[in-house]
Amino acid sequence: MSSKTTNTLLHQIERVRHDLNKMALTVDLSSPDIINRSQELDHLLNEYKTITN
């Protein structure tokens, strides 16, 4: 993933978090879609941690 500004990354984290919350209302939490989206959120959070340390 290319270098991002902190604000852009925070926006992406919030968007994915929001999507996950919406998905959790209609899809089984162990579904591949939830797992993939959760992994995407993990990746974004790790990237945020890396650039803010």
mmCIF file of the N, C-alpha and C atoms, coordinates in Angstrom:
data_MODEL
# 
_entry.id   MODEL 
# 
loop_
_atom_site.group_PDB 
_atom_site.id 
_atom_site.type_symbol 
_atom_site.label_atom_id 
_atom_site.label_alt_id 
_atom_site.label_comp_id 
_atom_site.label_asym_id 
_atom_site.label_entity_id 
_atom_site.label_seq_id 
_atom_site.pdbx_PDB_ins_code 
_atom_site.Cartn_x 
_atom_site.Cartn_y 
_atom_site.Cartn_z 
_atom_site.occupancy 
_atom_site.B_iso_or_equiv 
_atom_site.pdbx_formal_charge 
_atom_site.auth_seq_id 
_atom_site.auth_comp_id 
_atom_site.auth_asym_id 
_atom_site.auth_atom_id 
_atom_site.pdbx_PDB_model_num 
ATOM 1   N N  . MET A 1 1  ? 0.855   -1.175  0.000  1.00 0.00 ? 1  MET A N  1 
ATOM 2   C CA . MET A 1 1  ? 0.000   0.000   0.000  1.00 0.00 ? 1  MET A CA 1 
ATOM 3   C C  . MET A 1 1  ? 0.893   1.226   0.000  1.00 0.00 ? 1  MET A C  1 
ATOM 4   N N  . SER A 1 2  ? 0.530   2.222   -0.757 1.00 0.00 ? 2  SER A N  1 
ATOM 5   C CA . SER A 1 2  ? 1.348   3.422   -0.849 1.00 0.00 ? 2  SER A CA 1 
ATOM 6   C C  . SER A 1 2  ? 1.225   4.260   0.407  1.00 0.00 ? 2  SER A C  1 
ATOM 7   N N  . SER A 1 3  ? 2.163   5.167   0.563  1.00 0.00 ? 3  SER A N  1 
ATOM 8   C CA . SER A 1 3  ? 2.158   6.053   1.718  1.00 0.00 ? 3  SER A CA 1 
ATOM 9   C C  . SER A 1 3  ? 0.909   6.929   1.714  1.00 0.00 ? 3  SER A C  1 
ATOM 10  N N  . LYS A 1 4  ? 0.328   7.112   2.881  1.00 0.00 ? 4  LYS A N  1 
ATOM 11  C CA . LYS A 1 4  ? -0.904  7.887   3.000  1.00 0.00 ? 4  LYS A CA 1 
ATOM 12  C C  . LYS A 1 4  ? -0.742  8.935   4.082  1.00 0.00 ? 4  LYS A C  1 
ATOM 13  N N  . THR A 1 5  ? -1.532  9.961   4.005  1.00 0.00 ? 5  THR A N  1 
ATOM 14  C CA . THR A 1 5  ? -1.565  10.906  5.108  1.00 0.00 ? 5  THR A CA 1 
ATOM 15  C C  . THR A 1 5  ? -2.359  10.296  6.251  1.00 0.00 ? 5  THR A C  1 
ATOM 16  N N  . THR A 1 6  ? -2.110  10.774  7.435  1.00 0.00 ? 6  THR A N  1 
ATOM 17  C CA . THR A 1 6  ? -2.814  10.269  8.612  1.00 0.00 ? 6  THR A CA 1 
ATOM 18  C C  . THR A 1 6  ? -4.319  10.466  8.477  1.00 0.00 ? 6  THR A C  1 
ATOM 19  N N  . ASN A 1 7  ? -4.739  11.624  7.982  1.00 0.00 ? 7  ASN A N  1 
ATOM 20  C CA . ASN A 1 7  ? -6.178  11.880  7.841  1.00 0.00 ? 7  ASN A CA 1 
ATOM 21  C C  . ASN A 1 7  ? -6.834  10.926  6.854  1.00 0.00 ? 7  ASN A C  1 
ATOM 22  N N  . THR A 1 8  ? -6.177  10.651  5.760  1.00 0.00 ? 8  THR A N  1 
ATOM 23  C CA . THR A 1 8  ? -6.716  9.714   4.778  1.00 0.00 ? 8  THR A CA 1 
ATOM 24  C C  . THR A 1 8  ? -6.859  8.330   5.388  1.00 0.00 ? 8  THR A C  1 
ATOM 25  N N  . LEU A 1 9  ? -5.854  7.921   6.115  1.00 0.00 ? 9  LEU A N  1 
ATOM 26  C CA . LEU A 1 9  ? -5.877  6.604   6.747  1.00 0.00 ? 9  LEU A CA 1 
ATOM 27  C C  . LEU A 1 9  ? -6.979  6.518   7.799  1.00 0.00 ? 9  LEU A C  1 
ATOM 28  N N  . LEU A 1 10 ? -7.126  7.568   8.599  1.00 0.00 ? 10 LEU A N  1 
ATOM 29  C CA . LEU A 1 10 ? -8.203  7.578   9.592  1.00 0.00 ? 10 LEU A CA 1 
ATOM 30  C C  . LEU A 1 10 ? -9.572  7.506   8.930  1.00 0.00 ? 10 LEU A C  1 
ATOM 31  N N  . HIS A 1 11 ? -9.728  8.186   7.805  1.00 0.00 ? 11 HIS A N  1 
ATOM 32  C CA . HIS A 1 11 ? -10.996 8.137   7.080  1.00 0.00 ? 11 HIS A CA 1 
ATOM 33  C C  . HIS A 1 11 ? -11.271 6.706   6.600  1.00 0.00 ? 11 HIS A C  1 
ATOM 34  N N  . GLN A 1 12 ? -10.256 6.052   6.068  1.00 0.00 ? 12 GLN A N  1 
ATOM 35  C CA . GLN A 1 12 ? -10.430 4.675   5.595  1.00 0.00 ? 12 GLN A CA 1 
ATOM 36  C C  . GLN A 1 12 ? -10.766 3.734   6.758  1.00 0.00 ? 12 GLN A C  1 
ATOM 37  N N  . ILE A 1 13 ? -10.096 3.923   7.890  1.00 0.00 ? 13 ILE A N  1 
ATOM 38  C CA . ILE A 1 13 ? -10.373 3.089   9.064  1.00 0.00 ? 13 ILE A CA 1 
ATOM 39  C C  . ILE A 1 13 ? -11.825 3.250   9.494  1.00 0.00 ? 13 ILE A C  1 
ATOM 40  N N  . GLU A 1 14 ? -12.302 4.467   9.550  1.00 0.00 ? 14 GLU A N  1 
ATOM 41  C CA . GLU A 1 14 ? -13.689 4.709   9.952  1.00 0.00 ? 14 GLU A CA 1 
ATOM 42  C C  . GLU A 1 14 ? -14.684 4.123   8.963  1.00 0.00 ? 14 GLU A C  1 
ATOM 43  N N  . ARG A 1 15 ? -14.379 4.218   7.665  1.00 0.00 ? 15 ARG A N  1 
ATOM 44  C CA . ARG A 1 15 ? -15.262 3.669   6.638  1.00 0.00 ? 15 ARG A CA 1 
ATOM 45  C C  . ARG A 1 15 ? -15.356 2.146   6.772  1.00 0.00 ? 15 ARG A C  1 
ATOM 46  N N  . VAL A 1 16 ? -14.234 1.484   6.927  1.00 0.00 ? 16 VAL A N  1 
ATOM 47  C CA . VAL A 1 16 ? -14.226 0.026   7.046  1.00 0.00 ? 16 VAL A CA 1 
ATOM 48  C C  . VAL A 1 16 ? -14.896 -0.400  8.350  1.00 0.00 ? 16 VAL A C  1 
ATOM 49  N N  . ARG A 1 17 ? -14.640 0.314   9.436  1.00 0.00 ? 17 ARG A N  1 
ATOM 50  C CA . ARG A 1 17 ? -15.279 0.003   10.713 1.00 0.00 ? 17 ARG A CA 1 
ATOM 51  C C  . ARG A 1 17 ? -16.795 0.121   10.601 1.00 0.00 ? 17 ARG A C  1 
ATOM 52  N N  . HIS A 1 18 ? -17.240 1.185   9.955  1.00 0.00 ? 18 HIS A N  1 
ATOM 53  C CA . HIS A 1 18 ? -18.674 1.388   9.744  1.00 0.00 ? 18 HIS A CA 1 
ATOM 54  C C  . HIS A 1 18 ? -19.267 0.255   8.892  1.00 0.00 ? 18 HIS A C  1 
ATOM 55  N N  . ASP A 1 19 ? -18.574 -0.104  7.825  1.00 0.00 ? 19 ASP A N  1 
ATOM 56  C CA . ASP A 1 19 ? -19.031 -1.198  6.967  1.00 0.00 ? 19 ASP A CA 1 
ATOM 57  C C  . ASP A 1 19 ? -19.142 -2.507  7.747  1.00 0.00 ? 19 ASP A C  1 
ATOM 58  N N  . LEU A 1 20 ? -18.146 -2.775  8.577  1.00 0.00 ? 20 LEU A N  1 
ATOM 59  C CA . LEU A 1 20 ? -18.173 -4.001  9.380  1.00 0.00 ? 20 LEU A CA 1 
ATOM 60  C C  . LEU A 1 20 ? -19.366 -4.016  10.325 1.00 0.00 ? 20 LEU A C  1 
ATOM 61  N N  . ASN A 1 21 ? -19.623 -2.895  10.961 1.00 0.00 ? 21 ASN A N  1 
ATOM 62  C CA . ASN A 1 21 ? -20.769 -2.822  11.871 1.00 0.00 ? 21 ASN A CA 1 
ATOM 63  C C  . ASN A 1 21 ? -22.079 -3.066  11.136 1.00 0.00 ? 21 ASN A C  1 
ATOM 64  N N  . LYS A 1 22 ? -22.221 -2.498  9.944  1.00 0.00 ? 22 LYS A N  1 
ATOM 65  C CA . LYS A 1 22 ? -23.432 -2.721  9.152  1.00 0.00 ? 22 LYS A CA 1 
ATOM 66  C C  . LYS A 1 22 ? -23.549 -4.177  8.716  1.00 0.00 ? 22 LYS A C  1 
ATOM 67  N N  . MET A 1 23 ? -22.438 -4.749  8.271  1.00 0.00 ? 23 MET A N  1 
ATOM 68  C CA . MET A 1 23 ? -22.442 -6.136  7.819  1.00 0.00 ? 23 MET A CA 1 
ATOM 69  C C  . MET A 1 23 ? -22.809 -7.086  8.967  1.00 0.00 ? 23 MET A C  1 
ATOM 70  N N  . ALA A 1 24 ? -22.338 -6.773  10.162 1.00 0.00 ? 24 ALA A N  1 
ATOM 71  C CA . ALA A 1 24 ? -22.564 -7.649  11.312 1.00 0.00 ? 24 ALA A CA 1 
ATOM 72  C C  . ALA A 1 24 ? -24.046 -7.779  11.653 1.00 0.00 ? 24 ALA A C  1 
ATOM 73  N N  . LEU A 1 25 ? -24.851 -6.835  11.199 1.00 0.00 ? 25 LEU A N  1 
ATOM 74  C CA . LEU A 1 25 ? -26.284 -6.897  11.456 1.00 0.00 ? 25 LEU A CA 1 
ATOM 75  C C  . LEU A 1 25 ? -27.005 -7.885  10.542 1.00 0.00 ? 25 LEU A C  1 
ATOM 76  N N  . THR A 1 26 ? -26.390 -8.220  9.407  1.00 0.00 ? 26 THR A N  1 
ATOM 77  C CA . THR A 1 26 ? -27.081 -9.044  8.418  1.00 0.00 ? 26 THR A CA 1 
ATOM 78  C C  . THR A 1 26 ? -26.327 -10.301 8.004  1.00 0.00 ? 26 THR A C  1 
ATOM 79  N N  . VAL A 1 27 ? -25.064 -10.398 8.345  1.00 0.00 ? 27 VAL A N  1 
ATOM 80  C CA . VAL A 1 27 ? -24.233 -11.518 7.887  1.00 0.00 ? 27 VAL A CA 1 
ATOM 81  C C  . VAL A 1 27 ? -23.640 -12.217 9.106  1.00 0.00 ? 27 VAL A C  1 
ATOM 82  N N  . ASP A 1 28 ? -23.526 -13.534 9.025  1.00 0.00 ? 28 ASP A N  1 
ATOM 83  C CA . ASP A 1 28 ? -22.905 -14.291 10.099 1.00 0.00 ? 28 ASP A CA 1 
ATOM 84  C C  . ASP A 1 28 ? -21.478 -13.800 10.338 1.00 0.00 ? 28 ASP A C  1 
ATOM 85  N N  . LEU A 1 29 ? -21.100 -13.645 11.601 1.00 0.00 ? 29 LEU A N  1 
ATOM 86  C CA . LEU A 1 29 ? -19.787 -13.082 11.926 1.00 0.00 ? 29 LEU A CA 1 
ATOM 87  C C  . LEU A 1 29 ? -18.622 -13.947 11.458 1.00 0.00 ? 29 LEU A C  1 
ATOM 88  N N  . SER A 1 30 ? -18.872 -15.194 11.172 1.00 0.00 ? 30 SER A N  1 
ATOM 89  C CA . SER A 1 30 ? -17.802 -16.064 10.682 1.00 0.00 ? 30 SER A CA 1 
ATOM 90  C C  . SER A 1 30 ? -17.794 -16.170 9.153  1.00 0.00 ? 30 SER A C  1 
ATOM 91  N N  . SER A 1 31 ? -18.592 -15.344 8.496  1.00 0.00 ? 31 SER A N  1 
ATOM 92  C CA . SER A 1 31 ? -18.642 -15.397 7.028  1.00 0.00 ? 31 SER A CA 1 
ATOM 93  C C  . SER A 1 31 ? -17.336 -14.870 6.426  1.00 0.00 ? 31 SER A C  1 
ATOM 94  N N  . PRO A 1 32 ? -16.979 -15.364 5.265  1.00 0.00 ? 32 PRO A N  1 
ATOM 95  C CA . PRO A 1 32 ? -15.759 -14.888 4.596  1.00 0.00 ? 32 PRO A CA 1 
ATOM 96  C C  . PRO A 1 32 ? -15.761 -13.368 4.357  1.00 0.00 ? 32 PRO A C  1 
ATOM 97  N N  . ASP A 1 33 ? -16.915 -12.798 4.073  1.00 0.00 ? 33 ASP A N  1 
ATOM 98  C CA . ASP A 1 33 ? -16.979 -11.350 3.846  1.00 0.00 ? 33 ASP A CA 1 
ATOM 99  C C  . ASP A 1 33 ? -16.607 -10.570 5.104  1.00 0.00 ? 33 ASP A C  1 
ATOM 100 N N  . ILE A 1 34 ? -17.119 -11.002 6.235  1.00 0.00 ? 34 ILE A N  1 
ATOM 101 C CA . ILE A 1 34 ? -16.794 -10.347 7.507  1.00 0.00 ? 34 ILE A CA 1 
ATOM 102 C C  . ILE A 1 34 ? -15.310 -10.532 7.828  1.00 0.00 ? 34 ILE A C  1 
ATOM 103 N N  . ILE A 1 35 ? -14.832 -11.730 7.652  1.00 0.00 ? 35 ILE A N  1 
ATOM 104 C CA . ILE A 1 35 ? -13.425 -12.015 7.953  1.00 0.00 ? 35 ILE A CA 1 
ATOM 105 C C  . ILE A 1 35 ? -12.503 -11.180 7.062  1.00 0.00 ? 35 ILE A C  1 
ATOM 106 N N  . ASN A 1 36 ? -12.803 -11.110 5.777  1.00 0.00 ? 36 ASN A N  1 
ATOM 107 C CA . ASN A 1 36 ? -11.970 -10.310 4.868  1.00 0.00 ? 36 ASN A CA 1 
ATOM 108 C C  . ASN A 1 36 ? -11.983 -8.838  5.235  1.00 0.00 ? 36 ASN A C  1 
ATOM 109 N N  . ARG A 1 37 ? -13.167 -8.323  5.561  1.00 0.00 ? 37 ARG A N  1 
ATOM 110 C CA . ARG A 1 37 ? -13.282 -6.902  5.920  1.00 0.00 ? 37 ARG A CA 1 
ATOM 111 C C  . ARG A 1 37 ? -12.562 -6.634  7.239  1.00 0.00 ? 37 ARG A C  1 
ATOM 112 N N  . SER A 1 38 ? -12.645 -7.572  8.163  1.00 0.00 ? 38 SER A N  1 
ATOM 113 C CA . SER A 1 38 ? -11.952 -7.438  9.436  1.00 0.00 ? 38 SER A CA 1 
ATOM 114 C C  . SER A 1 38 ? -10.433 -7.437  9.234  1.00 0.00 ? 38 SER A C  1 
ATOM 115 N N  . GLN A 1 39 ? -9.960  -8.279  8.334  1.00 0.00 ? 39 GLN A N  1 
ATOM 116 C CA . GLN A 1 39 ? -8.529  -8.304  8.032  1.00 0.00 ? 39 GLN A CA 1 
ATOM 117 C C  . GLN A 1 39 ? -8.089  -6.991  7.379  1.00 0.00 ? 39 GLN A C  1 
ATOM 118 N N  . GLU A 1 40 ? -8.941  -6.438  6.552  1.00 0.00 ? 40 GLU A N  1 
ATOM 119 C CA . GLU A 1 40 ? -8.638  -5.145  5.948  1.00 0.00 ? 40 GLU A CA 1 
ATOM 120 C C  . GLU A 1 40 ? -8.516  -4.071  7.037  1.00 0.00 ? 40 GLU A C  1 
ATOM 121 N N  . LEU A 1 41 ? -9.425  -4.096  7.999  1.00 0.00 ? 41 LEU A N  1 
ATOM 122 C CA . LEU A 1 41 ? -9.362  -3.142  9.103  1.00 0.00 ? 41 LEU A CA 1 
ATOM 123 C C  . LEU A 1 41 ? -8.074  -3.341  9.910  1.00 0.00 ? 41 LEU A C  1 
ATOM 124 N N  . ASP A 1 42 ? -7.732  -4.585  10.187 1.00 0.00 ? 42 ASP A N  1 
ATOM 125 C CA . ASP A 1 42 ? -6.483  -4.872  10.909 1.00 0.00 ? 42 ASP A CA 1 
ATOM 126 C C  . ASP A 1 42 ? -5.282  -4.285  10.175 1.00 0.00 ? 42 ASP A C  1 
ATOM 127 N N  . HIS A 1 43 ? -5.254  -4.470  8.871  1.00 0.00 ? 43 HIS A N  1 
ATOM 128 C CA . HIS A 1 43 ? -4.143  -3.956  8.059  1.00 0.00 ? 43 HIS A CA 1 
ATOM 129 C C  . HIS A 1 43 ? -4.062  -2.428  8.156  1.00 0.00 ? 43 HIS A C  1 
ATOM 130 N N  . LEU A 1 44 ? -5.212  -1.775  8.044  1.00 0.00 ? 44 LEU A N  1 
ATOM 131 C CA . LEU A 1 44 ? -5.239  -0.312  8.125  1.00 0.00 ? 44 LEU A CA 1 
ATOM 132 C C  . LEU A 1 44 ? -4.796  0.172   9.499  1.00 0.00 ? 44 LEU A C  1 
ATOM 133 N N  . LEU A 1 45 ? -5.248  -0.503  10.541 1.00 0.00 ? 45 LEU A N  1 
ATOM 134 C CA . LEU A 1 45 ? -4.846  -0.117  11.908 1.00 0.00 ? 45 LEU A CA 1 
ATOM 135 C C  . LEU A 1 45 ? -3.350  -0.311  12.122 1.00 0.00 ? 45 LEU A C  1 
ATOM 136 N N  . ASN A 1 46 ? -2.821  -1.406  11.594 1.00 0.00 ? 46 ASN A N  1 
ATOM 137 C CA . ASN A 1 46 ? -1.373  -1.627  11.700 1.00 0.00 ? 46 ASN A CA 1 
ATOM 138 C C  . ASN A 1 46 ? -0.592  -0.566  10.939 1.00 0.00 ? 46 ASN A C  1 
ATOM 139 N N  . GLU A 1 47 ? -1.087  -0.205  9.778  1.00 0.00 ? 47 GLU A N  1 
ATOM 140 C CA . GLU A 1 47 ? -0.424  0.835   8.998  1.00 0.00 ? 47 GLU A CA 1 
ATOM 141 C C  . GLU A 1 47 ? -0.474  2.170   9.739  1.00 0.00 ? 47 GLU A C  1 
ATOM 142 N N  . TYR A 1 48 ? -1.613  2.483   10.332 1.00 0.00 ? 48 TYR A N  1 
ATOM 143 C CA . TYR A 1 48 ? -1.750  3.728   11.103 1.00 0.00 ? 48 TYR A CA 1 
ATOM 144 C C  . TYR A 1 48 ? -0.756  3.732   12.264 1.00 0.00 ? 48 TYR A C  1 
ATOM 145 N N  . LYS A 1 49 ? -0.671  2.622   12.965 1.00 0.00 ? 49 LYS A N  1 
ATOM 146 C CA . LYS A 1 49 ? 0.264   2.524   14.092 1.00 0.00 ? 49 LYS A CA 1 
ATOM 147 C C  . LYS A 1 49 ? 1.698   2.746   13.623 1.00 0.00 ? 49 LYS A C  1 
ATOM 148 N N  . THR A 1 50 ? 2.036   2.187   12.481 1.00 0.00 ? 50 THR A N  1 
ATOM 149 C CA . THR A 1 50 ? 3.383   2.319   11.948 1.00 0.00 ? 50 THR A CA 1 
ATOM 150 C C  . THR A 1 50 ? 3.740   3.767   11.620 1.00 0.00 ? 50 THR A C  1 
ATOM 151 N N  . ILE A 1 51 ? 2.805   4.478   11.008 1.00 0.00 ? 51 ILE A N  1 
ATOM 152 C CA . ILE A 1 51 ? 3.136   5.849   10.586 1.00 0.00 ? 51 ILE A CA 1 
ATOM 153 C C  . ILE A 1 51 ? 3.007   6.873   11.722 1.00 0.00 ? 51 ILE A C  1 
ATOM 154 N N  . THR A 1 52 ? 2.363   6.495   12.819 1.00 0.00 ? 52 THR A N  1 
ATOM 155 C CA . THR A 1 52 ? 2.210   7.447   13.922 1.00 0.00 ? 52 THR A CA 1 
ATOM 156 C C  . THR A 1 52 ? 3.220   7.189   15.045 1.00 0.00 ? 52 THR A C  1 
ATOM 157 N N  . ASN A 1 53 ? 4.023   6.168   14.911 1.00 0.00 ? 53 ASN A N  1 
ATOM 158 C CA . ASN A 1 53 ? 5.053   5.905   15.940 1.00 0.00 ? 53 ASN A CA 1 
ATOM 159 C C  . ASN A 1 53 ? 6.346   6.551   15.595 1.00 0.00 ? 53 ASN A C  1 
# 
